[in-house]
Amino acid sequence: MRRTVRRAVLAAAMTAVLALPTVIGTEPAHAAASRIRLGNAADASRASWEGPAHTMNGAGAVVAGSMARAIDDIRGGSGSLDVVVLAGSAPSSGSKTPECDTAMTLPGVNSCTTWTLTASSDTSNTQLNTDIRKAEFVYFSGGDQCRYASWKGTALEASVESVVTRGGGSGGGSAGHHINSPIVYDACNGSVTSSEALADPYDRYVSFTGGMFAWSHYDNVINDSHFVARDRMGRLMAFVARSIKDGLTTAGSAWGVGVEEGGSLHIDKNGLATAYGKTSYVVLGDHQPEQAAAREPLTYSSFKIWKLTPGASFDFADRPTCGYYLRSVTAGVPDANLYDGSPQASCTPQAPFTEAEPNNTRDAADDATNLAYPATLTGRLDSTGDRDYFAVRLTAGQRADVRCDVPSDYDADVYLLDGGGSTLTRSVNDGAGADEALDFAATATGTHFLEVAAYSGSGVAGYTCTLAATQL
C-alpha cells in the first residue's frame, strides 16, 4: 500500500477512535477474558526459584531451546514450575494455545495457562493476577505491543514484576519481545518501515513507551523483531538515535536488540545472553546523532553492531568493547551490507589459568587474583583425595558465578572459601563426570579461595572451571 493511502486510512481510523486512550480503549461491551489451562490443575509448590531468566524471541512462537534453558535456570535443574501466557487476542486459526502447546512438551513444566485479554479492565481480573503471581514464568505472545503498552501501571504489570523479582522469568515473541525492553517501540500510531524511519526518525509512526518493565542488566535497550526477514536494521538504527537524542536512556547511549524470526535470546540471571535458533543483533549508538530532527533524514556515524549467530553470547552486565562492525547512515541512506561485517576489534579470549602443583592447601594456592573476569581455570585431579586451590579476588557487591566441567574420570566437588578458609558455598553433585556450579554474592573485598576436590576417583583428564564476577 502506498504511504499516502495508508496515512489516509489511518487518519480516518484515528478520527473514529479519537476518544479512546489506547487501541483497546474502554469498550461498552466485550467478551470476557478467556482462560485455558493445560497440564495439572494444581500449581507446583516451590520453596525457592533460581532465576531470573528471560527469552526474547523474534517471532511469536516459543523457541523450545531457549525456553527449556530458562525453565531449567529457574527451577535449578529439578522440580517443576508453572507458566502463564498473556495474549491480547486469540489466534485466528489453529490451536487457541500455541505457546502452551510447546511449553507443555518441555521438561519441568507442571502447567501452562493461556489468558486472552480483550479490554483494559481485564488486567484487574483477580483470577488472572493470582495465576501470574503463582507462576514462575510469564510469556507475552505475538500480536499488538500497543495493547500491551496500555497495561503499564496496572495490577497485571505489578504481578509480572513480582514473578521476576522472586527469581522467576519473563519473555515473549514479536510484540511480546518488544514489551520486554525498557524502551518499547509501541507502534500505537502504526508500523514504520526502515526507509520511513531513516527518512524521518520523528515520523508519526515512530512512538515509544517507557517505564514499564526494567529487567536487571537490560537497561537502555530497545527491542525489535522479525529482524532480517522484514529488513528492520534501518528502523532500529533510527530508534536508537531517537532514544539518545530525546534522552530516553540514562547513559547518553542506547542499545538496540534485533532478533530474527525463529530466533531467541536467552538471558540468564547474570545478564549473559545466548542466541538460539537464528541470528540476533545488538546495535549500539554511543554518541549524539549528527542529525536527528523532525522532517529531516537521519545522519549517524558508526553504529557498533554485534552479530550473534546461534550459540554466540553477549554479556549485558559487562557489555563488550570489541567484536563489533561499524555501519553509518548519511542523509537517510544506510551503508551497504547492514547485516554482516568484519569486526573492528576482535575479542581475544584470556588464556586459561592452569594449576601448578603443589597447590593442595590454601597456603600453597595458585595465585589467580590478578585475572580479569570472566576467567578460565584448568587442572586435573590425578590422585585420590587430590585438592586444587586457587586464590581469587572478589569485591563487596560482586556476584561470583562458577561453572566447572568435570570429566568422567572422577567425581569432583567445588567449594568457595573466604580468606580464613571458611566455606561460603559449595557444589557437591554426585557421580563421576557430574558438573558443578555455584554462585555467591560477596560481602567483603579481598582474597577468596576456590577449591576443587576429588570426592572419588582420579585421572589425567582435566577439569575446566569458568569464573565470572558481575556487580550487583
N, C-alpha and C positions, 0 to 999 in steps of 0.2 A: 504494500500500500504506500502511495506517495505520502511524504510527510505532511503536505498541506491538507490532504484529505484526512489523515489521521488526526491532525490538530482540530479540524472542524468537527469530526465525530466526538473527539474528547471534550471539546468545548460544550457541545450540546449535552453530553452526558453529565458534565460537571454542573451545568446550569440546573439540570433536573434534580441533582442531589446537593444543591448548594447548602441546604440546611443541615446536612449530615456532617458530624465531626470527623468521621473516617469512612472508609469504603464499606464497613459493615454497619455503621450507624446504629440507630435505635429503631428497629422495625416495630410497627404497630402490632404485628403478629409474626411468629416464626415457629418453625419446627423445633421441638425440644432437642437439647443436646443429646446425642446418642452415645451409648457406652457399650462396647463389645469386649468381653474378656475371654482370652484364651488361656488354657493351662489350668492350674489349680485355683480353686475358688478362694482358698485361704492364702494370705500373704506369707512369704518366708519370714522367719524370725532371725534377725542378725544382731549380735551384740556390738559389732563394730564394722566399719567399712574402711577400705584401704585406698580409696581414690583421693582426689577426684580424677576422672578421666573423661575425655571428650572425643567425639568423632565429628569431623567437618567434611561433608560429602558434596560432591559436585552435582549430583542429581538426587532426586527424592528418595530413591531406593536405599535400603540398608545395605552396606558393603559388609559381607559376612566376616571377612578377615579382621577389619578394624573394630567391628562391633564385638567380636569374640575376644579380642585383646582388651577392650575396655571393660567388658564384663569380668574377665579374669583378673584385671587390675583391681577392680572394686571389691570383688569377693575374696581377694587374696589367694586365689587358686583353689578354694574349697567352698562348699556350701552352695546355696542358690540365692537368687535375687529376683526382684520384680521390676518390670519395665512398663512405662506409660508412654503411649504415642499420642501426640496432640496434632489435630488437623483442623484447618479452617473450613474444609469442605470434604465431602465423601468422594472417593474415586468415581469417575463417570461410568466405568465398566470394570468387569472382573471382580476380584476379591474386594470386600469392604475393609479388609485388614491386611494390606500387603506388607507393611513393615513388621507387624506382629507375626505374620506367616513365616518370615525369615528368622526373626528373633527366636521363635519357639524351636527352631532346629539347632540352636547353639547350646553348648554345654553350660549348665549353671543357671538357666532361665526357668524360674518357677511359674511365672505367669507374664502375660503381656496384655495390657488393656488399651484399646483404642478409643479415644474421646474425639468426637467431631462436634465442634462448637460453631453455632450459626449466628450468635448475637453477642454483643459486648457483655450483656448481663450473665452470660453463661460462665464467665470467668469467676463468678462468685459462687458457683454451684458447690454445695457442701460436699457431695459425694466425689466430685472431681478433685477438689483440693485435698480431701482425705486420701484418695488414691495416689495423688502425686507425692504427698508427704510420706506415705508409707512405702513408696517405690525407691529403688536405688539408681535408676537411670530414666531420664526423660528425653524422648526423641521428638523433634518437630518435623512433621512431614513436609513434602513439597507443596507448593500452592502459591499463596499470596502473602509476601512478607509485610505488606502494608496492614493486612488484617492482624498479623502477629504483633506488629509495632503498636497497634491500638491497645494491646494488652499491657502495655507499660503502666506501672503504678497500680496494678490490680492485685487481688489476692492470689491469682494464678502466678504472676511474676514472683511474688514472695515465696510461694510454695516451691517453685522450681529452684530458686536460690537456696532454700533450706536443704534441698537434696544435695546440691553440690557442696554446701558448707559442711555437711556431715560426712563428706567423703564419698558421695555418690558421683553421678556423672550426667552430662547432657550432650546432645548432639542434634544433628539434623541434616537434611539434604535439600539442595536447591533453595527455596525460600527459608527452609529450616536452617540451612547453612548461613544464610545472610543474618538471621536474627541472633545467632550466637556470637557475633562480633560486637565489640563495644561501640563502634560506629557502624550504623546499619544503613546501607542503601535501601530505602524503604519502597521505592517505586510507587509512591502514593499518587503521583501525577501521571504515571505511565512509564513504560520501559524505555530506556535510552540505548542507542547503539554506540559503538566505538566512534564511528565517524561523527555522529552528532555531538557526543561529549567532548571530543577533541576540537571540534569547530567552535564550541562554546561551552566551557565547563560550568557555566551558570545557566545552561539550558533549563527550562522549567521542569523537564523530565528528570533532572538530577536533584534529588531531595534526600535528606538524611534524617534519621532518628538516633539520638544518643542517650546515654544514661540508663539503658535498660539492663543488660547483662554485662558484667565486668569480671570475666574469669581470670583466675590467677595466672600470671605470666603472659597474658594475651592482651596487654594494654596497647593502645594506639593502633589497632588493627581494624581494617575494613575488609569484609569477605566478598567474594564474587564466585559465581557458579557457572556450570555449562561452559567452561572457560575457553578451551580451544575450539570446540565444536561450533560455538557461536561467536568466535573471534572477539573476545571481550578484554584482551590485554589493553587496548587503547582506552576503553572507558574506565578500567581500573586505574590506569595512569592518571586520568582526569580526576577520579575520586580521590586519589592520594594527594594530588596537587591542591584540590579544593580543601581537603582536610587540613593541610598545612596553612594555606592562605587564610582560612576562616578561623584558625585557632581551635579546631575540634580535637586536637591532640594536646598532650601535656608536655611534649619534649621538643617541639619545633620540627618533628619528623613524623612520618606516617608510614605504615606498613600495609600493603595490600596482600591478601591471600586468595589466589585463584585456584580452584580445584576443577579438574576436568570431569565430565560425565563418566561414571563408573569408577571414579577415584575417591579416595578418602584420606584425610589426615587424622591419625590417632595422636592425641596429645596426652601425655601422662602427667602425673601429679607434680613432676619436676619441670614441666614445660617443654619436654623433649617431644617433638613431633616426628612421626614416621609415616611415609607415604605408602598407601596401599592401592592396588588395582591399576590406576592410571596416574599420569603425571600431574603434579601440583606445582605452583609457582608462588614465590614470595617476592614482592616488589617494594623496594624502599625508596622513598623520597626523603632526602636528608637536608634539604635547603629550601628556601622560598622559591617559588616559580619565577622565572624571568618575566612571564606574562600569564596572568590568570585574571580575567575580568569579564564582566557581562558583555555578551555580543562580540567577543574577541576570541580568536583562536588561541589555543594553549601553546606556550613555549616553555619547555622544561628540559634542562640538560642533565644527562647522566643519571637516569633511574638505575638503581642497582637491582639486578634480577637474579634470583636463585631458582634454578630448575631442579625439581625434586622428582626423580624417577622412582618407581616402586622400590621400596626398601631403603631409600635415602632418608636422612634425618635432618632436622633443623631445630636448633635449640632456642626456643623463645625466651627462656630465662636468662641465657647468656648469648645474646644474638651475635652471630659471627661477623667478622670484618673481612672475610675472604670468601672465595668460591663463587662470586657473582660475575655476571657480564653486564655491560652497560648499553643502554639504549636511550635515545633522546627523542623529543618531539619539538619540531620547529614550525611555528605558524600553523599549528593544527595537523601537520604531516609527520607521522612517526617514521623512525628509521625502518629499514627493511629487516626481515627475519626477526620478528619480535620474540619468537618462542624458542630460540636456540642461540647459543653463542659461546665463545671461548672465555673461560674465567679470566678476569684481570689479575687475580691473585689466588693461586691455588692454596687450599688448606692442607698443609703438610702435617700429618699426624705426628704427635710427640712419640719418640721412640719408647718402646716398653721398658720399664724398670725391672731388671731381673735380680732375683735374690742372690746373695753371696754367702755361703756357709763359712763359719758357723754363725747362725742367727737364731738359735734355739731359746734365747731368753730376751727379755726386754733390754737388758744392758748391752746385748750384742745385736740389737735390732738393726736391720739395714735402714740407712737414713734416706727417707723419701720426702723429707719435709720441704724441699725446695721445688718439688714437682708442681707444674701447672695442672689445673683440673680442666677437663677430665684426664685422669691418669690411668695407665695400664700397668699392673704389677703381675709378674710371672714368676713361677718357681715350680718345684716338684717335691713331693713327699716320698723320698726314696728309702725310707726305713720305717718300721713300725714305731709309732709314737713320735715321729718327727714333727717339729713345730717350727714354723717360719714367722718371724716378727718383722713388721715394717713400721718405722716411725713416720707418722704423717702429721701435718699441721692443719688444724681447724680453728676457725674463729667463731666467737659467740654470734649466734644468729644465722649460722650456716647449717644447712641440712646436708649431711653426708649420705650418699646413696652408693652402696657397694653391691656389685653383682659378680659372682665367681663361677666360672665354668670349670667343672670338676671332671677329670677323665674317668673312664670306667674301671681304672686300676684300683681305686681306693675310695673310701668314704671319708670325706673331709668336713670339718666344721669350721665356722668362721666367727671370730669374736672382735668386738671393738672395745678397747680399754681406754680408761683415762690415763693421765700422766703418772698416777700412782699405781696403776695396774689393776684397778677395779673394773669389773665388766660393766659396760654401759648397755650393750645389747649384743645379741648373738643370733646365729642361724645354724640350726643343727638338724637339717633334713636327713632322714635315714636312707641308707642304701648306697652302694658303690656307684659313682657317676652322678649322684643327685646334686644338682647345682644348688648353690647357697646365695641368699640375698638378705641384706639388712639395710635399714636406714635409721638415722639418728639426728635429732636437732641439737646441735652443740650449744651449750650454755656458757662455756668458758673458752677463752682463747689460749692456744698452746699446743704442745705435742700430745698426740694421742697414738695409740698402737693398734695396728691391725694384725691379728693373729690368725694364721691358717694352720689348723692342726689335723693330723691323721687320726681319725677315730678308729678305723680298722683298715687293714691292708696297707700296701705301699706299692710304689712302682716308679719307673723312669719317665712316664708320661707327665707332661706339665699341666698345671692349672693356670688359668688366667683370670685375674680379678680387675674389674674396672671400677674406679672410684671417682664419682662426681661430687661436687660440692657447690650448692646453689644458695644464694642469700634468701632468707625467708622474708 
